[in-house]
Amino acid sequence: MEYFNTYGGNPVSCAIASAVLDVIEDEGLMRHARDVGGLLLDGFSRLKSRHPDLVGDVRGRGMFVGVDLVTDAATRRPNPEAGRHVIARWSEAEPFFKKNARTNFFFQVEGEKDPAAD
């Protein structure tokens, strides 16, 4: 059986995709994501240095950044309560990070079920 996709090869979809790729290149959005992501990684790494018993790991590439909040640095046991606290504080302050209207999560809190997964 051949692979089939409703949108694959559709001239309108291809034109839109090409236009999006042009904007990404023309506006330097990949470079911007790399630069801002680097700032995020640096900031979260400094937090890990100051709070080694809470921040278990910091990793990422570009704007895709992961921060493990833990109850114990040695076992790296997840700390969902700390994750909920961070989400609540971000929600109060309304900084750069916003809630996802569909799921109310910026990121996955270990042990929490994503309501959109149903």
Secondary structure, DSSP 8 states (H G I E B T S, - for coil): -----SSTT-HHHHHHHHHHHHHHHHTTHHHHHHHHHHHHHHHHHHHHHH-TTTEEEEEEETTEEEEEEEEETTTTEE-HHHHHHHHHHHHHH--S----TTTS-SS--TT---GGG-
